[in-house]
Amino acid sequence: MELLDCRRLPGPNLLWDRPSVVLDIACTAEEASTIRAGLQDRILQLHQRLGWPAPEFAARARAGGLSLAFDGPIDRLYAGIALAELAWQYGLDEAPDLEVALAAIVDRAAEEANPALLALQSAATRSGAPFLWDDDEVSVGFGAGSRCWPTETAPNPGDVDWTQPPRIPIALITGTNGKTTTARMCARILRAAGHSVGLSSTEGLWINDRLLDEGDYAGPGGARAVLRHQDASAAVLETARGGLLRRGLGVDQAEAALITNIAADHLGDFGSRTLQELLEIKWVISRAVRSAGTLVLNADDPLLVGQAREYNGRITWFSLDPARTEAEFRTCDGWLIRDSAHHVQRLSRINDIPLTLNGAARHNIANALAAAAVCSCLGAPPEAIATGLGSMQQQHNPGRGNLYRVKGVSVFVDFAHNPHAMAAIASLTAALPAKRRLLAFAQAGDRTDELLRECARGGWTLAPDRVLIAELARYARGRARGEVFGILRDELLRCGCPSAEILHVETEMEALDQALAWAKPGDLLILLVLGEADSVRARLAELER
């Protein structure tokens, strides 16, 4: 057995909805119950020694181990981590001096204590006001009505105006593939509906077209930044697996939450080693809409359909299948439609949505349906849906399904990096004419060997005449140089790819250079870019002029 991690869970999370401390433990299924009982007993004893109230516990079996959480006030979670680590150490042979360790926890708790923060949290709960907090800031309300203070100098609740606590419409977007594109579509639709839209995603933070900061903001920190922005009258919050697993949700209430699909990606990390565990992580967002909002789900995804049977909240379905009449949002005769209470309403012609590439990009038709469903839940009218989707061009969705023309050569650039996404790209590119096809791709080292092989098989379905595999040294994540390439190459050879047509390059920019040197007019280059997307797109934009 091994303690893998001990951390805070500030928001609603996989185990429950309470701020808490969680321990992730690697152990066998047979060891789990004994470890849980012993840890809970030691944690309770330490609380008693410190004179703290007894905590509540939540536990969940994981593939290869156990997660155990206990709750506590938000101004004592760091001290709670120290207590949890001490409880773990006392289950081992070599334990620290108990009195010394307890004294250190007391000091940590005293340093962390913030009665004013707790009083503000309690007052916000009583009034129903939105409340957000982190190490640096605490805030009440969203958007233009948000009031924010340094956490260390939280105001007296009596000095806060609690009348009509302001809220703004919020959409949470998660899933394996399509999150960023769908979030961007939602933002365009809501802008067409008259909103000033805050968007947090894996690509950065925006207010409308204004970039606030680049980087991965698909976690609670990005959500807080958007919700506190004075210019935001609506928020679209991409919510990725890592943030959900490590910190929980950044907000506990939303008008709509979307799960695009569940497919193999990032499998192998503790807590997400199976598709079922990945589904459970993504499903956390359903808690934010359970009482008053709407959960939007993909009716074409069997895992989501199965999970929905146990959900007692409101669900809106979308589907690419015109015959799936239980889906309120689906396709019919070249249109996106909404079928509500047997009243069918046309929303937009598929060919009028640029990102669908005249219907060839079926995954973007699905993303458009999902965005239409989400924004309808937020009050966007049909004309705003049509305008928003119709106005979204390639440059508004960088790195996702971008098509360039360079001296008679077609160059398709996408972020696809797992088998599900590659299948979508295979379907799309099959509709693009090409004399010859080249695939350039790479994979991060934290994928399992089998997932790497599956990605190679997915790449082969694109029918490439030549394959370039980039090394991606900064994404090696513990693997030796050439190890990922070797696995991908071996699987491509098994698929029937000639050895001479599988080339190893160091970077994705080098892959672009070699691809362009190989290409002739009429060829199609398919670049699945992970680490150097900005540089690749910039180079292609220059060459296209």
Secondary structure, DSSP 8 states (H G I E B T S, - for coil): -EEEEEEEE-SS-SS-SS-EEEEEEE--HHHHHHHHHHHHHHHHHHHHHHT-----EEEEEETTEEEEEEE--TTSHHHHHHHHHHHHHTTSSS---HHHHHHHHHHHHHHH--HHHHHHHHHHHHHT--EEE-SSEEEESSGGG-EEEEGGG---GGGS--SS-----EEEEE-SSSHHHHHHHHHHHHHHTT--EEEEETTEEEETTEEEEES---SHHHHHHHHT-TT-SEEEEE--HHHHHHT--S-S--SEEEE----S-STTBTTBSSHHHHHHHHGGGGGGSTTTSEEEEETT-HHHHHHHTT--SEEEEEES-TT-TT-SEEEETTEEEEEETTEEEEEEEGGGSGGGTTTT-HHHHHHHHHHHHHHHHTT--HHHHHHHHHT--GGGSTTSSEEEEETTEEEEEE---SHHHHHHHHHHHHTS--SSEEEEE---TTS-HHHHHHHHHHHHTT--SEEEEE--GGG-TT--TTHHHHHHHHHHHHHT--GGGEEEESSHHHHHHHHHHH--TT-EEEEE-SS-HHHHHHHHHHHH-
